[in-house]
Amino acid sequence: MQDYDTKVVAITGAANGLGKEIARRFAGAGATLALADIDAENLEALRVELVGNGVEVITSTFDVRSVDDMEEFARRTFAAYGAVDIFFNNAGVISVGTIWEQPLADWDWLLDVNVKGVVHGIKAFVPRMIAQDTACHVVTTSSIAGLLTVENSPAYVASKFASLSLTEVLDLQLQGVGAKVTAHVVCPAVVQTDLDNCLRHRDPSSYDADDPYYRTEDYLARFAVVTRSMPAGLPVGDAVDVIVEGIENGTFYILTHPMYNPAITGRTAAIVAGVRPALVTR
Ligand SMILES: NC(=O)c1ccc[n+]([C@@H]2O[C@H](COP(=O)([O-])OP(=O)(O)OC[C@H]3O[C@@H](n4cnc5c(N)ncnc54)[C@H](O)[C@@H]3O)[C@@H](O)[C@H]2O)c1
């Protein structure tokens, strides 16, 4: 890993999982950090740990669904440090269900966090990063579910296709204006994180927790697929190794699980051939 002694790294979704490991990794390489999350308790625990290791860090607790709070996070970060070298647009959540049964409130919540949250991050950070006029990076955490469809979690898949495609467009637009900012998109398959616990910080006003749908066999079985898969995922440190290497090498599509590469090329071939998606049973 390169030396990040004079560098500033900002991360959303920094209190757990990939964001926390990214924070620790860049802190270990000397970076100054600006960390955001909705999870105040774990964000504070990370802040205390990092400060104890001599790291300069500011933290902001907010929901990425709020563009005003994201703007304030960027304003504070630039006021404190003057520039951002890498911005990780990383916060995300998952939900499951059939498209025709899943409450619309789930769609609103998930798309607001996973898609509009990413747009909020771009709107708040990218103009400032363009203006600073130094080589820097904006990194979206999409998913393998932004490249391949699975039937278990439609809103998640739709959100990750959206965040991947909007990052492609972001990179085109940055090229178009001759900016020194480069975009990257991270596409992990399963990684051992806290993603299956994402409901714990869901704004209670964003849904009806008593909706009988959340007690149906189908919903519970689908959620169990997510929970069961997590311990078998890639250790988070291994995923972050690939992410750091990808950014340092100038890789746009950062793929942490090469075993899915044949499926990605297979998908493209199937599209051109007009072939129906194949159902993989849970
Ligand atoms: N873990 C996986 O298998 C996996 C695979 C592919 C992609 N991803 C993506 O990686 C990213 C990080 O997730 P993770 O796996 O580390 O899960 P995680 O739950 O461990 O971390 C996600 C963090 O985002 C925060 N967060 C959630 N909603 C938020 C909101 N509205 N506002 C602010 N912060 C919020 C959470 O509190 C948490 O700290 C997500 O975008 C996720 O979709 C994860």
The ligand as an ORCA input file, in Angstrom:
! r2SCAN-3c Opt
* xyz 0 1
  N     -21.169     -7.386      2.601
  C     -21.438     -7.783      1.383
  O     -21.567     -8.980      1.099
  C     -21.558     -6.761      0.286
  C     -21.510     -7.219     -1.040
  C     -21.640     -6.276     -2.055
  C     -21.785     -4.953     -1.776
  N     -21.832     -4.548     -0.471
  C     -21.995     -3.117     -0.226
  O     -20.962     -2.668      0.625
  C     -21.374     -1.446      1.241
  C     -20.990     -1.504      2.704
  O     -21.799     -2.493      3.331
  P     -21.196     -3.578      4.323
  O     -21.315     -4.887      3.662
  O     -19.912     -3.136      4.857
  O     -22.346     -3.581      5.438
  P     -22.333     -2.989      6.930
  O     -23.764     -3.017      7.350
  O     -21.353     -3.724      7.742
  O     -21.855     -1.494      6.719
  C     -22.700     -0.538      6.097
  C     -22.652      0.742      6.903
  O     -23.539      1.696      6.308
  C     -24.249      2.337      7.360
  N     -25.524      2.841      6.867
  C     -26.618      2.111      6.510
  N     -27.610      2.916      6.155
  C     -27.150      4.176      6.289
  C     -27.718      5.446      6.072
  N     -28.992      5.562      5.660
  N     -26.972      6.545      6.310
  C     -25.693      6.428      6.751
  N     -25.102      5.254      6.979
  C     -25.816      4.145      6.750
  C     -24.451      1.265      8.401
  O     -24.740      1.794      9.681
  C     -23.127      0.528      8.347
  O     -22.190      1.052      9.242
  C     -22.877     -1.338      0.994
  O     -23.100     -0.399     -0.042
  C     -23.252     -2.733      0.537
  O     -24.398     -2.750     -0.282
  C     -21.712     -5.415      0.548
*
